[in-house]
Amino acid sequence: MKIWDLDGTVICSAHRRLADSQGNIDLDAWRANSTPEKIAQDSLLPLAKYLQADIALDQPAAICTARVLGEADLAYLERHGLKPELILSRREGDTRPDAELKKALIKKYVYPLTSISIIDDNPSVLAMARAEGWNAIDAVQVNQKLAAKGH
């Protein structure tokens, strides 16, 4: 099963992301910028076409995001053909680091039921996936290559 991240992988939401001096996301600013109007301004990255194709072809696909998903997020996914049957996301109040959160969600809902490929832009998530013996695909590199080829 391909397990897709959202931000920085299939969706560009950089206009809503603020970071602290260490480069960590400012979660309070992120939440404040997660309005329906600002979510609607997000754009698709080249890899979005591949998630759309997986969904359209009924291929095993899931989303696993560190976002707390709201109605506007789900509407955006639906509008852009990015809503697989399985969506795993952070719950309000859960402050675990992304890699720890995603590992727990995947182990609870997906693994060991199937082989796994993680498509993510976060180096700590990719390292966690490799440590678990899962296939890890660096979304930043793939998106850069696809963009260079005009995809």
C-alpha positions in Angstrom: 0.0 0.0 0.0 1.2 3.5 -0.8 0.9 5.8 2.2 0.9 9.4 1.1 1.7 12.5 3.1 -0.1 15.8 2.2 1.9 19.0 2.9 5.1 19.1 0.9 4.3 15.8 -0.8 1.1 16.2 -2.9 0.0 19.7 -1.6 1.9 22.9 -1.4 0.6 24.8 1.6 3.8 26.7 2.2 1.9 30.0 2.2 0.3 28.9 5.5 3.4 27.5 7.2 5.4 29.6 9.6 8.5 28.2 11.4 10.4 29.0 14.6 14.1 29.8 14.7 14.9 26.1 14.6 12.8 25.5 11.5 10.1 23.7 13.4 6.5 24.4 12.3 4.7 27.0 14.5 1.6 25.0 15.2 -0.4 27.9 16.6 0.3 29.9 13.4 -0.5 26.8 11.3 -3.9 26.5 13.0 -4.6 30.2 12.6 -3.8 29.8 8.9 -6.0 26.7 8.4 -9.1 28.7 7.4 -11.3 27.5 4.5 -10.1 30.5 2.5 -6.4 29.9 3.0 -6.8 26.1 2.5 -8.5 26.8 -0.8 -5.3 28.7 -1.9 -3.2 25.5 -1.5 -1.9 24.2 -4.8 -1.0 20.7 -6.0 2.5 19.4 -6.4 3.5 17.1 -9.3 3.1 13.9 -7.2 -0.6 14.7 -6.7 -1.3 13.2 -10.2 0.0 9.8 -8.9 -2.2 9.8 -5.9 -5.1 10.8 -8.0 -4.3 7.9 -10.4 -4.0 5.4 -7.5 -7.5 6.5 -6.3 -9.1 6.5 -9.7 -7.7 3.0 -10.4 -8.7 1.6 -6.9 -5.1 1.0 -6.1 -4.3 0.5 -2.3 -3.6 4.0 -1.1 -4.0 5.9 2.1 -3.1 9.4 3.4 -1.2 9.7 6.7 -0.7 13.3 7.6 0.4 15.2 10.7 -2.4 17.7 10.1 -5.5 17.9 12.2 -7.9 17.6 9.3 -11.0 19.7 9.3 -14.0 20.0 7.0 -12.2 22.4 4.7 -9.3 20.0 4.3 -11.5 17.1 3.5 -13.5 19.2 1.0 -10.2 20.2 -0.7 -9.1 16.6 -1.0 -12.5 15.6 -2.4 -12.5 18.5 -4.9 -9.1 17.5 -6.2 -9.6 13.8 -6.4 -7.2 13.2 -3.5 -9.5 11.4 -1.0 -8.7 7.7 -0.6 -10.9 5.5 1.6 -8.3 5.5 4.4 -7.2 8.8 5.9 -5.0 8.8 9.0 -4.4 12.1 10.7 -3.4 13.8 14.0 -6.1 14.3 16.6 -6.4 17.7 18.3 -4.1 17.8 21.3 -1.7 15.2 20.0 1.7 16.8 19.9 3.9 13.8 19.1 6.7 14.4 16.5 5.5 13.5 13.0 7.6 10.3 12.7 6.3 8.9 16.0 2.7 9.9 15.2 2.8 8.3 11.7 4.5 5.1 12.9 1.8 4.6 15.5 -1.0 5.3 13.1 0.4 3.0 10.4 1.0 0.2 12.9 -2.5 0.5 14.3 -4.4 0.7 11.0 -2.3 -0.7 8.2 0.8 -2.7 9.1 1.4 -5.7 9.0 -1.7 -6.3 6.8 0.2 -5.2 3.7 3.6 -4.1 2.4 4.1 -0.4 2.7 5.6 2.4 0.7 5.7 5.8 2.5 5.8 8.9 0.3 6.8 11.8 2.5 8.9 15.0 2.5 9.9 14.8 6.2 13.4 13.3 6.6 12.5 12.0 10.1 9.5 10.2 8.7 11.6 8.7 5.9 14.2 7.5 8.4 11.5 6.0 10.6 10.1 4.2 7.6 13.4 2.8 6.6 14.1 1.7 10.2 10.8 -0.2 10.1 11.8 -1.9 6.9 9.3 0.0 4.8 9.9 1.5 1.4 10.6 5.2 1.8 10.2 7.6 -1.1 11.5 11.2 -0.8 8.7 13.4 -2.1 11.0 16.4 -2.3 13.4 14.7 -4.7 10.6 13.2 -6.8 8.6 16.4 -7.1 11.8 18.3 -8.1 12.5 15.7 -10.9 8.9 15.7 -12.1 8.8 19.5 -12.1 12.0 19.6 -14.1 10.4 17.3 -16.7 7.4 19.6 -16.9 5.0 17.2 -15.0 
